[in-house]
């Protein structure tokens, strides 16, 4: 029996598949919303046609969503569809671990730089 190599995930399958960090983040967000819409539909007793009408999209477009055709939808489109389904979509923004490491390793260039940032905030 052949031994399989194991690779530790980065936490984002799209990065693991080789997408750029920007594309991977966008795809992950779209995937999350797509999954929530799919879960909403599976928990409902609606047909695709009735669900599509409720979501203000065509039945073929809704079928594309259910089939996972993520490239057919923007993040904006997913948010609009999720909202029509009665779902609340929230986006959390925080510094990445990589950015935080870079910032902590970089000395301030000017001794009053941090004071200026505090006054602006």
Secondary structure, DSSP 8 states (H G I E B T S, - for coil): ----------S-HHHHTT--HHHHHHHHHHHHHHHHHHHHHHHS---HHHHHHHTTS-HHHHHHHHTT-GGG--HHHHHHHHHHTT----------HHHHHHHHHS--SSTTHHHHHHHH-
